[in-house]
């Protein structure tokens, strides 16, 4: 679940940053509710990337535990 949520947050961050910096207004869903600066969209991308990486690492750790058969 963290991976999917992280991916969605990453997309919102990228769309907001690109739209705000290179075009007239931010794109995505967040600009409908919040007026964020460009740096905030970069931060959203970083948070999303961290969540996606955390979810992927957790999934790999659980798969490794299942292969080895250990519960710890």
Backbone as JSON, one array per atom type, in Angstrom:
{
  "sequence": "XXXXXXXXXXXXXXXXXXXXXXXXXXXXXXXXXXXXXXXXXXXXXXXXXXXXXXXXXXXXXXXXXXXXXXXX",
  "N": [[0.81, -1.19, 0.0], [1.99, 1.22, 0.73], [3.71, 1.63, -1.39], [2.03, 2.11, -3.6], [0.65, 4.41, -2.76], [2.84, 6.11, -2.47], [3.67, 6.29, -5.14], [1.49, 7.65, -6.29], [1.64, 10.08, -4.91], [4.14, 10.93, -5.81], [3.56, 11.36, -8.53], [1.7, 13.48, -8.32], [3.37, 15.45, -7.25], [5.3, 15.8, -9.3], [3.67, 16.59, -11.46], [2.57, 18.96, -10.44], [4.89, 20.53, -10.03], [6.09, 20.7, -12.63], [3.98, 21.84, -14.11], [3.67, 24.29, -12.77], [6.18, 25.53, -12.97], [6.95, 25.49, -15.72], [4.66, 26.1, -17.16], [1.5, 27.87, -17.09], [0.03, 27.29, -14.72], [-0.18, 25.05, -11.87], [-0.51, 21.52, -12.3], [-2.66, 18.67, -11.83], [-4.3, 17.19, -8.97], [-4.0, 18.4, -6.45], [-3.68, 21.3, -6.7], [-6.3, 22.19, -6.86], [-7.21, 22.36, -4.29], [-5.16, 23.41, -2.68], [-2.76, 26.06, -2.55], [0.27, 25.8, -3.44], [3.84, 26.37, -3.21], [6.52, 25.98, -5.66], [8.67, 24.59, -4.55], [7.43, 23.03, -2.62], [6.15, 21.12, -4.15], [8.34, 19.73, -5.13], [9.2, 18.67, -2.73], [6.99, 17.02, -2.16], [7.32, 15.14, -4.2], [9.71, 13.96, -3.33], [8.91, 12.85, -0.86], [7.01, 11.04, -1.79], [8.68, 9.38, -3.32], [10.25, 8.31, -1.28], [8.31, 6.89, 0.19], [7.53, 5.01, -1.74], [9.93, 3.62, -2.13], [10.31, 2.59, 0.44], [8.06, 0.92, 0.68], [8.67, -0.92, -1.36], [11.08, -2.01, -0.43], [10.18, -3.2, 1.93], [8.45, -5.11, 0.89], [10.28, -6.75, -0.48], [11.8, -7.61, 1.71], [9.92, -9.12, 3.14], [9.42, -11.12, 1.26], [11.92, -12.35, 1.18], [12.03, -13.34, 3.77], [10.02, -15.24, 3.63], [11.12, -17.04, 1.82], [13.36, -17.98, 3.24], [12.16, -18.93, 5.48], [12.15, -17.96, 8.04], [10.84, -16.26, 10.9], [11.66, -13.97, 12.14]],
  "CA": [[0.0, 0.0, 0.0], [2.88, 2.39, 0.76], [4.26, 1.82, -2.73], [1.01, 2.71, -4.45], [0.44, 5.76, -2.26], [4.05, 6.85, -2.82], [3.65, 6.54, -6.57], [0.48, 8.68, -6.53], [2.19, 11.34, -4.39], [5.19, 11.32, -6.74], [2.93, 11.91, -9.74], [1.16, 14.8, -7.99], [4.5, 16.37, -7.09], [5.89, 16.09, -10.61], [2.71, 17.36, -12.25], [2.48, 20.3, -9.87], [6.13, 21.26, -10.28], [6.24, 20.98, -14.06], [2.95, 22.78, -14.51], [3.88, 25.61, -12.17], [7.44, 26.13, -13.41], [7.06, 25.65, -17.17], [3.4, 26.52, -17.75], [0.82, 28.92, -16.34], [-0.45, 26.88, -13.4], [0.14, 23.68, -11.49], [-1.43, 20.49, -12.78], [-2.94, 17.62, -10.86], [-5.46, 17.32, -8.09], [-3.71, 19.25, -5.3], [-3.93, 22.73, -6.9], [-7.71, 22.5, -6.68], [-7.45, 22.6, -2.87], [-4.06, 24.11, -2.02], [-1.88, 26.91, -3.36], [1.59, 25.42, -2.96], [4.98, 26.84, -4.01], [7.2, 24.95, -6.44], [9.51, 23.78, -3.65], [6.56, 22.06, -1.95], [5.91, 20.02, -5.09], [9.56, 18.93, -5.12], [9.14, 17.93, -1.47], [6.0, 15.95, -2.33], [7.95, 14.1, -5.0], [10.68, 13.27, -2.47], [8.15, 12.04, 0.1], [6.44, 9.93, -2.54], [9.75, 8.45, -3.66], [10.63, 7.61, -0.05], [7.26, 5.91, 0.49], [7.6, 3.93, -2.73], [11.12, 2.82, -1.83], [10.04, 1.89, 1.7], [7.13, -0.16, 0.37], [9.36, -1.93, -2.15], [12.04, -2.69, 0.45], [9.41, -4.04, 2.84], [7.96, -6.25, 0.12], [11.43, -7.63, -0.71], [12.17, -8.22, 2.99], [8.95, -10.16, 3.44], [9.64, -12.23, 0.32], [13.13, -13.04, 1.61], [11.68, -14.11, 4.96], [9.23, -16.4, 3.21], [12.04, -18.0, 1.19], [14.23, -18.6, 4.25], [11.32, -19.59, 6.46], [12.32, -17.4, 9.39], [9.81, -15.31, 11.29], [12.25, -12.78, 12.78]],
  "C": [[0.86, 1.26, 0.0], [3.43, 2.67, -0.62], [3.28, 2.51, -3.65], [0.77, 4.16, -4.05], [1.64, 6.65, -2.61], [4.08, 7.21, -4.29], [2.66, 7.65, -6.91], [1.0, 10.04, -6.07], [3.31, 11.84, -5.3], [4.6, 11.96, -7.99], [2.37, 13.3, -9.47], [2.27, 15.84, -7.85], [5.11, 16.77, -8.42], [4.95, 16.95, -11.43], [2.58, 18.8, -11.73], [3.71, 21.13, -10.17], [6.27, 21.65, -11.74], [5.21, 22.0, -14.53], [3.19, 24.18, -13.99], [5.13, 26.29, -12.72], [7.43, 26.42, -14.91], [5.78, 26.12, -17.85], [2.72, 27.53, -16.83], [0.42, 28.53, -14.93], [-0.09, 25.43, -13.14], [-0.93, 22.72, -12.0], [-1.68, 19.5, -11.64], [-4.15, 17.96, -10.01], [-5.22, 18.32, -6.95], [-3.96, 20.74, -5.54], [-5.4, 23.14, -6.79], [-8.02, 22.86, -5.23], [-6.4, 23.48, -2.2], [-3.29, 24.95, -3.03], [-0.46, 26.7, -2.83], [2.69, 26.04, -3.82], [5.66, 25.66, -4.72], [8.04, 24.02, -5.56], [8.67, 22.72, -2.92], [6.28, 20.86, -2.86], [7.15, 19.13, -5.21], [9.61, 18.08, -3.84], [8.14, 16.79, -1.53], [6.58, 14.81, -3.16], [8.92, 13.28, -4.15], [9.99, 12.37, -1.45], [7.55, 10.83, -0.6], [7.49, 8.89, -2.92], [10.19, 7.65, -2.44], [9.59, 6.55, 0.32], [7.31, 4.73, -0.48], [8.8, 3.02, -2.46], [10.92, 2.01, -0.56], [9.1, 0.71, 1.46], [7.8, -1.28, -0.41], [10.36, -2.72, -1.29], [11.32, -3.63, 1.42], [8.89, -5.29, 2.13], [9.09, -7.26, -0.15], [11.85, -8.34, 0.57], [11.21, -9.34, 3.35], [9.1, -11.36, 2.52], [10.87, -13.04, 0.72], [12.85, -13.89, 2.86], [10.88, -15.36, 4.59], [10.11, -17.47, 2.56], [12.89, -18.71, 2.23], [13.43, -19.32, 5.33], [11.48, -19.08, 7.87], [11.23, -16.38, 9.65], [10.38, -14.02, 11.86], [12.71, -11.76, 11.81]]
}
